[in-house]
Amino acid sequence: MRVLIVESEPLIAMSLAAELRLAGHEVLGPSIDAAEALCLAGEQHADIALVDAALESTMGMGATELARMLQAHCEVPVLFLTTEPATTHEHSDAALGMISLPFDPSDIPQTIQAAQTLLRGERPAPRTVPHALQLFQ
């Protein structure tokens, strides 16, 4: 699976990328802004994006706007990365779910697997959903 990482914190981005690569996923990015993320998603056909919910707005596009653009124009579903779950939940229409920070990096492959299950129209078994992942659908 091709996973686009859009994360402003380099250590988090590197940790995500390392865990995803170890699990056999292809990593796009990491990107630190919306414009670059849209280019990567469009050119390299991302399957899913992990987007920093606190992404600074550039050119009028923050995390929520980016998530909506990725879904509408690139057909890329989004999982938000957040330290503010209550605030992020207000934008549940823009994403499949959210990963609360801090999270266990080794849970990321299982998180992607739970998202894939949801995208197939199935509900992941509760025991397969990592603690930090909250699905909106």
C-alpha positions in Angstrom: 0.0 0.0 0.0 1.2 3.5 -0.8 1.0 5.7 2.3 1.4 9.5 2.1 2.8 11.0 5.3 2.0 14.7 5.9 3.6 15.6 9.2 5.3 18.8 10.4 7.3 17.1 13.2 10.4 15.3 11.7 10.8 12.7 14.4 7.1 11.6 14.1 7.4 11.5 10.3 10.6 9.4 10.4 9.1 7.0 12.9 6.0 6.5 10.8 8.0 6.0 7.7 10.3 3.5 9.3 7.5 1.4 10.7 5.5 1.5 7.4 8.5 0.4 5.4 9.3 -2.4 7.8 5.7 -3.7 7.2 6.2 -3.6 3.4 4.4 -0.4 2.6 5.6 2.2 0.2 6.0 5.6 1.8 5.3 8.8 -0.1 6.9 11.9 1.5 7.0 12.8 4.2 5.6 16.2 3.3 5.4 19.2 5.5 2.8 21.2 3.6 -0.5 20.8 1.8 0.7 21.8 -1.7 3.5 19.2 -1.7 1.2 16.6 -0.3 -1.4 17.2 -3.1 1.3 16.9 -5.7 2.6 13.6 -4.2 -0.8 12.1 -3.9 -1.8 13.0 -7.4 1.5 12.0 -9.1 2.2 8.8 -7.2 -1.3 7.7 -6.5 -1.3 7.3 -2.7 -3.7 4.7 -1.2 -4.1 6.4 2.1 -2.7 9.5 3.9 -1.6 10.1 7.4 -2.1 13.9 8.0 -0.9 16.0 10.9 -4.2 17.6 12.2 -2.2 20.6 13.4 -0.7 21.2 10.0 -0.1 24.9 9.6 -2.3 26.5 7.0 -0.4 27.4 3.8 -2.2 29.1 0.9 -5.4 28.9 2.9 -5.2 25.1 3.3 -4.8 23.5 6.7 -5.2 19.8 7.6 -9.0 19.7 7.3 -9.0 21.4 3.9 -6.1 19.1 2.7 -8.0 16.0 3.9 -11.1 17.1 1.9 -9.0 17.8 -1.2 -7.2 14.5 -1.0 -10.5 12.7 -0.8 -12.4 14.7 -3.4 -9.8 15.2 -6.0 -7.3 12.3 -5.5 -9.6 9.7 -3.9 -7.2 9.3 -1.0 -8.7 8.5 2.4 -7.1 10.2 5.4 -6.3 9.4 9.0 -5.5 12.4 11.1 -2.5 12.4 13.5 -3.5 14.5 16.6 -2.7 15.5 20.1 -6.1 17.1 20.4 -8.7 14.3 19.8 -11.7 16.3 20.9 -10.9 19.1 18.5 -10.0 16.7 15.6 -13.3 14.8 16.1 -15.1 18.0 15.1 -13.7 17.4 11.6 -14.7 13.7 11.4 -16.4 14.3 8.0 -13.0 14.9 6.5 -11.3 11.6 7.5 -11.7 7.9 8.2 -10.4 8.4 11.7 -7.6 9.7 13.8 -4.5 8.4 15.6 -4.0 10.0 19.0 -0.5 11.1 19.9 1.6 9.8 21.5 1.2 6.4 19.9 3.2 3.2 19.7 5.0 3.3 16.4 4.8 -0.5 16.1 1.0 -0.1 16.0 1.1 1.8 12.7 1.0 -1.2 10.4 -2.0 -2.6 12.3 -3.6 0.8 12.0 -3.2 0.8 8.2 -4.7 -2.7 8.1 -7.7 -1.6 10.1 -8.2 1.3 7.7 -8.0 -1.1 4.7 -10.6 -3.3 6.3 -12.9 -0.3 6.7 -12.3 0.8 3.1 -13.4 -2.6 1.9 -16.7 -1.9 3.6 -16.1 -4.2 6.6 -15.8 -3.3 10.2 -12.5 -4.3 11.8 -12.6 -6.6 14.8 -12.2 -4.5 18.0 -9.2 -6.5 19.1 -7.4 -5.6 15.8 -7.8 -1.8 16.3 -4.8 -0.3 18.1 -5.6 1.8 21.2 -4.5 5.1 19.6 -6.8 4.7 16.6 -10.3 6.0 16.6 -12.4 5.3 13.5 -15.1 7.8 12.5 -17.1 5.5 10.4 
